[in-house]
Amino acid sequence: MFMESLLKLAESSGFAALTWQSGVMLALSCVLAYLAIARKFEPLLLLPIAFGMLLANLPLADMMAAPPSDAENGGLLYYLYLGVKKGIYPSLIFLGVGAMTDFGPLIANPASLLLGAAAQLGIAGAFVLAAALGFDPKEAASIGIIGGADGPTAIWLTSALAPHLLAPIAVAAYSYMALIPLIQPPIMRLLTTKRERSIKMEQMRSVSRTEKICFPILITMLVVLFLPSVAPLVGMLMLGNLMRESGVVDRLSETAQNSLMNIVVIFLGVTVGATANGETFLKPQTLGIVALGLLTFMISTMGGTLLGKLMCAVTGGKVNPLIGSAGVSAVPMAARVSQIEGQRANPGNYLLMHAMGPNVAGVIGSAVAAGILKALFG
């Protein structure tokens, strides 16, 4: 009787249901956790993603299981995932990003918008390549948006156009964002000379409080009138920024920057990771998406840097082309990489604030690109 009970317990355990796909995904989740903890690669998102992946691939735990009927409950992560599926979490993250972001460098140098736009070149390039490889337009658009280096935007668009690809696209987008310090510098050095990287830029003009208050209102009206579909992202981004700059709702601004942002990041990261189920994730298609994601990221970096070189030539050497690479919307990591590379070429070079202009322009640019793709293929 005792042995029968032990045998029954063993048969009902997760060990008995463990498959090679589950084993691979559990190992991958441990690798991602290592990168987040030991290497500090975007830990705020990579760690929840890694643990969500672990939970989803533990056999029989059913954390992402849909409810069998209205009278029964589904898995915990199934309900939390509705915030991703309905586009709630990405929009709330944009609210927090807006509250944390100073648009002053962009207002002081409107030409930064061009660098932010040029750094979206990879989106178009990856879309064409993905379509050529047999992905349908909705899937190709979702893959292309990885080039914007904006995880919430990639999740928002993919949830709307190709939810079955959410796991590989989200993992690729956040992994490459975390690897910016490794991916971008070789491309930046390849496309620029040491003399160009050494260029010191003039101090930026002071931006008035009135300008900072008017900016989010005007951008919201212009962008949403042009692309109504992008209202959830741009609207929340600019609302957060208006709360920051108005100076009259400090409590709301601090909540958006801290408490709300932290809660949403936990829910978003864990549930996105939980979509990476071994049976659906481990396919040749996934490897193709990861490869295309890296390519689109590299093309975006090249696009911003090359336009930076052009602006350098047009202005007679007043623009350091390194700031163009910051046009991808990974704030503020891409701007920091520009700063580091600039100081490596010239220890007295301070490019951070100049690079923040294209960097925040990239946030707007990636959201606009996502809105265009959703309007075309949604």
Rosetta blueprint (number, residue, H / E / L):
1 M L
2 F H
3 M H
4 E H
5 S H
6 L H
7 L H
8 K H
9 L H
10 A H
11 E H
12 S L
13 S L
14 G H
15 F H
16 A H
17 A H
18 L L
19 T L
20 W H
21 Q H
22 S H
23 G H
24 V H
25 M H
26 L H
27 A H
28 L H
29 S H
30 C H
31 V H
32 L H
33 A H
34 Y H
35 L H
36 A H
37 I H
38 A L
39 R L
40 K L
41 F L
42 E L
43 P H
44 L H
45 L H
46 L H
47 L H
48 P H
49 I H
50 A H
51 F H
52 G H
53 M H
54 L H
55 L H
56 A H
57 N L
58 L L
59 P L
60 L L
61 A L
62 D L
63 M L
64 M L
65 A L
66 A L
67 P L
68 P L
69 S L
70 D L
71 A L
72 E L
73 N L
74 G L
75 G L
76 L H
77 L H
78 Y H
79 Y H
80 L H
81 Y L
82 L H
83 G H
84 V H
85 K H
86 K L
87 G L
88 I H
89 Y H
90 P H
91 S H
92 L H
93 I H
94 F H
95 L H
96 G H
97 V H
98 G H
99 A H
100 M H
101 T L
102 D L
103 F L
104 G H
105 P H
106 L H
107 I H
108 A H
109 N L
110 P L
111 A L
112 S H
113 L H
114 L H
115 L H
116 G H
117 A H
118 A H
119 A L
120 Q L
121 L H
122 G H
123 I H
124 A H
125 G H
126 A H
127 F H
128 V H
129 L H
130 A H
131 A H
132 A H
133 L L
134 G L
135 F L
136 D L
137 P H
138 K H
139 E H
140 A H
141 A H
142 S H
143 I H
144 G H
145 I H
146 I H
147 G H
148 G H
149 A L
150 D L
151 G H
152 P H
153 T H
154 A H
155 I H
156 W H
157 L H
158 T H
159 S H
160 A H
161 L H
162 A L
163 P H
164 H H
165 L H
166 L H
167 A H
168 P H
169 I H
170 A H
171 V H
172 A H
173 A H
174 Y H
175 S H
176 Y H
177 M H
178 A H
179 L L
180 I H
181 P H
182 L H
183 I H
184 Q H
185 P H
186 P H
187 I H
188 M H
189 R H
190 L H
191 L H
192 T L
193 T L
194 K H
195 R H
196 E H
197 R H
198 S L
199 I L
200 K L
201 M L
202 E L
203 Q L
204 M L
205 R L
206 S L
207 V L
208 S L
209 R H
210 T H
211 E H
212 K H
213 I H
214 C H
215 F H
216 P H
217 I H
218 L H
219 I H
220 T H
221 M H
222 L H
223 V H
224 V H
225 L H
226 F H
227 L L
228 P H
229 S H
230 V H
231 A H
232 P H
233 L H
234 V H
235 G H
236 M H
237 L H
238 M H
239 L H
240 G H
241 N H
242 L H
243 M H
244 R H
245 E H
246 S H
247 G L
248 V L
249 V L
250 D H
251 R H
252 L H
253 S H
254 E H
255 T H
256 A H
257 Q H
258 N L
259 S H
260 L H
261 M H
262 N H
263 I H
264 V H
265 V H
266 I H
267 F H
268 L H
269 G H
270 V H
271 T H
272 V H
273 G H
274 A H
275 T L
276 A L
277 N L
278 G H
279 E H
280 T H
281 F H
282 L L
283 K L
284 P H
285 Q H
286 T H
287 L H
288 G H
289 I H
290 V H
291 A H
292 L H
293 G H
294 L H
295 L H
296 T H
297 F H
298 M H
299 I H
300 S H
301 T H
302 M H
303 G H
304 G H
305 T H
306 L H
307 L H
308 G H
309 K H
310 L H
311 M H
312 C H
313 A H
314 V H
315 T L
316 G L
317 G L
318 K L
319 V L
320 N L
321 P H
322 L H
323 I H
324 G H
325 S H
326 A H
327 G H
328 V L
329 S L
330 A L
331 V L
332 P L
333 M H
334 A H
335 A H
336 R H
337 V H
338 S H
339 Q H
340 I H
341 E H
342 G H
343 Q H
344 R H
345 A H
346 N L
347 P L
348 G L
349 N L
350 Y L
351 L L
352 L H
353 M H
354 H H
355 A H
356 M H
357 G H
358 P H
359 N H
360 V H
361 A H
362 G H
363 V H
364 I H
365 G H
366 S H
367 A H
368 V H
369 A H
370 A H
371 G H
372 I H
373 L H
374 K H
375 A H
376 L H
377 F H
378 G L
